[in-house]
Amino acid sequence: MNDTKPVIPIIHLNGTSREALINLRFDYLHKLDEARKALVEMAPHGRDYYLIPGLYELAREQHLRRINAICALLEDIEAEILALQALP
């Protein structure tokens, strides 16, 4: 099984409605985007790291990894939403 594609719930009478599944994902998407914005605001600044050579670069790399991780989650959830919306 390809784990890069989103695993989409099966819509049926005894399960959660498509609308509820989509709304839950939109809510999560909104909260993740708020977390991304907060993370961007705490970007490292060179003035806080200059006393040790190379430390700012390490902090910046770490910061970018964190942002990329959240962006990957955003993309995953967006793919799930699109797949749920495309179901017949």
C-alpha positions as CSV (number, residue, x, y, z in Angstrom):
1,M,0.0,0.0,0.0
2,N,1.3,3.5,-0.9
3,D,1.5,5.5,2.3
4,T,1.9,8.8,0.5
5,K,-1.7,9.0,-0.5
6,P,-4.3,10.0,2.1
7,V,-6.3,7.2,3.6
8,I,-9.9,8.2,3.1
9,P,-12.7,7.1,5.3
10,I,-15.6,5.1,3.7
11,I,-18.8,7.1,3.7
12,H,-21.7,4.9,4.7
13,L,-24.9,5.1,6.8
14,N,-23.4,3.9,10.1
15,G,-20.3,6.1,9.8
16,T,-19.6,9.8,10.2
17,S,-21.1,11.9,7.5
18,R,-19.0,13.3,4.7
19,E,-19.9,16.8,5.8
20,A,-18.7,16.2,9.4
21,L,-15.5,14.5,8.1
22,I,-14.7,17.5,5.9
23,N,-15.6,20.0,8.6
24,L,-13.3,18.3,11.1
25,R,-10.5,18.5,8.7
26,F,-11.1,22.1,7.9
27,D,-11.1,22.9,11.6
28,Y,-7.8,21.0,12.0
29,L,-6.4,22.8,8.9
30,H,-7.3,26.2,10.4
31,K,-5.6,25.3,13.7
32,L,-2.5,24.0,11.9
33,D,-2.3,27.2,9.9
34,E,-2.5,29.2,13.1
35,A,0.4,27.1,14.5
36,R,2.4,27.8,11.4
37,K,1.8,31.5,11.7
38,A,2.9,31.5,15.3
39,L,6.0,29.5,14.4
40,V,6.9,32.0,11.6
41,E,6.6,34.8,14.2
42,M,9.2,33.1,16.4
43,A,11.8,32.9,13.7
44,P,15.4,33.0,15.0
45,H,17.1,36.4,14.8
46,G,20.9,36.6,14.4
47,R,21.2,39.0,17.4
48,D,20.2,36.1,19.7
49,Y,22.9,33.7,18.4
50,Y,25.9,35.7,17.3
51,L,28.1,35.0,20.3
52,I,28.7,31.4,19.0
53,P,29.7,31.1,15.4
54,G,27.4,28.9,13.4
55,L,24.6,28.8,16.0
56,Y,22.3,31.1,14.1
57,E,22.5,28.9,11.0
58,L,21.7,25.8,13.1
59,A,18.7,27.6,14.7
60,R,17.5,28.7,11.3
61,E,17.8,25.2,9.9
62,Q,15.8,23.8,12.9
63,H,13.2,26.5,12.4
64,L,12.8,25.7,8.7
65,R,12.4,22.0,9.5
66,R,9.6,22.8,11.9
67,I,7.8,25.0,9.3
68,N,8.3,22.3,6.6
69,A,6.8,19.7,9.0
70,I,3.7,21.8,9.5
71,C,3.4,22.6,5.8
72,A,3.6,18.9,5.0
73,L,0.7,18.2,7.5
74,L,-1.3,21.0,5.9
75,E,-0.8,19.5,2.4
76,D,-1.9,16.0,3.8
77,I,-5.1,17.4,5.3
78,E,-5.9,19.4,2.1
79,A,-5.4,16.2,0.1
80,E,-7.9,14.4,2.4
81,I,-10.4,17.2,2.0
82,L,-10.2,17.1,-1.7
83,A,-10.5,13.4,-1.8
84,L,-13.6,13.4,0.4
85,Q,-15.2,16.2,-1.7
86,A,-14.5,14.1,-4.8
87,L,-16.3,11.0,-3.6
88,P,-19.6,10.2,-5.2
